[in-house]
Amino acid sequence: MLGGSRRIAKTGATVWIVVLAVIFLGAITFAIPPAPFDFDKNVERGFLVGHSRFSDQLAEQLVSGGYTYLAIELTQARLEHGDDTFWQPHFRRVDRRRLPIWGWVDVSRGSEHARNVIEDHKLRRLAGLFVAGRDAVQVARELRSVTRDDFRIVPVIRFGAEQPQEGEFAVALTEKDFVANQGRFDLPVLIADQLDAAAIRAAREASDGDYLVAGVAIPD
């Protein structure tokens, strides 16, 4: 009887030792921050994703595929905390791993939301902001006058539209035009919301420069 009691006590102690070891190892794992992303810092090859899809896991996949930064479509994103702002913790995690993150805002209805994005303290680590849609060039000019010098504001124009006379800009192109105009623009944007992975890969392989692949629809 006493031998059985000792066996039960020993088994119970062993279980607790295992539980404590698991907790201890879990605490160590949690305390060690993820390693910085490893990517080519000599090129800027980004992928634009909607804020509802932005995540640390997606960043892992894109970096492994040769992308060197992410851009988040923030036009409809809530900047205050709420049920639909789960992208914000992911933003912090990706930022801690030193991957550049850009914002993207459609300014067709005005520049107020773009200004809010620039001024939001949670997004102060943005590498820059793409502004798209009607009057994007004018809005970019206005925003540049009220932001710090090292914060990049890049208007996105359609292929064939009049090009800005000053400042950097991006040009949105269809798959065919993206491939046919390699080297013509400093920052081409591949309109890819309707393309499959094979078509995107083929277009990217045709380019040896910087580019942005837009995985969301771009307004006219």
N, C-alpha and C positions, 0 to 999 in steps of 0.2 A: 504493500500500500504506500509506504513511504517512498519506494523507488519510483512508483507511478507519479507521485506528486513532484518528485525532483525532475522527472522527464517533462512534465507539463510546465514547470517553472522554467526549465532550460529552453523549451520550445518558445515560450512566451518572450523570454529575454532575447532570443535570436530574432524573432519577428520585429521586436522594437529596435534592435540594432540595425536591421535591414531598412526599416522605415526611416530611422534617423539618418542613415547613410544616404538614402535617396533624397531626403530633404536637404542635406548638406551639399550634395553634388548639384542639386537643382539650384540652390542659392549661389553656388560658385558660377554655374553656367549663366544665371541671370545677371550676375555682377560683372561678367566679362562682356564688354561691348562688342558688337560684330565688327569684323575687320573692315577697313576702308575698301571701297570698290577698286578693283584694278582695271584701268582702262587707258587708252591712248590719249594723252593730254595735248597732243599736237594737232588734233583735228576736232571739229565740233560736228558731231553727227547725232542728231536728236530724234526723239519720238514724242509726238503730241498725243496725249491721252486725256479722256474726260476725267473730271475730278472724282467721279463715282468709281472709277476703275483704278485709280492711282493707288499703288501699294508697294511695300518693300519687296514683296515676292515678284511683282511685275518688273521692278527695277533690276532684280537679280537676273531675270530672263533676258531683259533687253541688253544689259551690259554684257552678258555672255554671248549675245548676238552681234556685238561690235558697236553698239551705241555708246556715246560718251556723255550724254545728258538727257534729261527728261523735261518735257514741258507739260504743264497742266492747264486744261481748258477751264477757266474760272468764271466765265461769263455768268453762269447761273448758280455758282457756288455760294453758299452762305459762309460768311467770314466769321460770324459769331458762333459760339458753340451750340450744337444742337444734334438731333438724331441723324441728320444727313451730313455731318462733318467728320465722319470717321477717317477721311483722308488726311486730316490734320496730324494725328499721331504718326501716320505713315510718312508724312512730310518730314517730321522731326527725325524719324529713324533713318530715312534716306539721306537727309542733310548731315546727320552725324557720321555717315559713312562716306562723306565728302564727294558725293556725286552732285554736279551742278543741276539745279532745278530752275526752270524758267516758268513764268506765267504766260497765259494767253487770254486776251479779252477781246470780244467783239464790241467795238465802240460805235456801231451804227446808230445806237440810240443815245449817244452822248458819252462823255468821258468820266462821269461821276464814279462808276464802279471801278474803272481803271485806277482812278486816284485813290479809292478806298483800298485797293489791292496794294498799291505802292506804300500807303501809309500804315497798313496793318502790321502791328509789331510781330505777329506770329509769322509773317511772311518776309521779315526784314532780311532773310538770308537768300531771297531770290537772286539769281544771277542776272536777271533782266526780265523784260516784259515785251511780248509780241502784241501789237494792237492790229486788229483786222477789221474789215468791213468798211462801210462808207466813211469818208473823211479820215481814214486811218493816218494818212500822212500829216494832216493838219493837227490831229489830236496828238500824234507822236511829238510834233514840234512843241506843242503846248506843255506836254508832260516833261519833256527834257528841260524846260526852263524852270521847273519846280522840284527837280530831283537832284541827287548828288551826282557829281561828274562821272563816277565810275559805275553808275547804274545804267545799263543799256536799255534803251527804248527803241524797238525795231518795228516799223510799220510793215504790214504785209500787203502787197499789191498784186493784182491779177496780171498774168502774162499778157503783154501787149498794152498795158496801161502806161500812162506817162510816168516816168521815173522821177523820184525826188532829186532835187539839185544839191541837197546837202544831207549828210548823215547816212548811216547804213540803213539798208532796207532788205526785205525778203520778197521773193517772187513766187507766187503759187502757180504750179504747173501740173497739167495732166500727165499721166504716165508717158505718153508719146512725146510731149513737149519737153518733159524732164530729161529724157534720154537724148533727144535731138539737140538740146541746147547746153550740153555739158561744157563747163568752163566759161559760159557767157555771164553768169551771175555769181556774185560772191556767196549768196545764201539762197539757193533754190529750195522750194518747199514742194515735196511730192504730195499731191492730193491722193490719199490712199484709203479713204474710208470705204470705197467700193472695191478695193483690190484684195486678192487673196495673198497668202504668204509667198507663193512662188513668184507672182508678179512684182511684189515689193522687193524680193531678193534680187530679181533680174535687174530692176531699175537701180538698185543700190550698187550692184556689181559694175554697172556702167559708169559709175562716178568714183573719182579718186579724190574729191574735194569735200568741203563741208556741205551739209544739207540737213533738212528737217523733214521727217516723214510724218504727215498729218493723218493720224488714225481716226480723226473725227471730221465731220463735215465742216467745210470752210464757207462762210457766207460770201455771196457775190458782192 
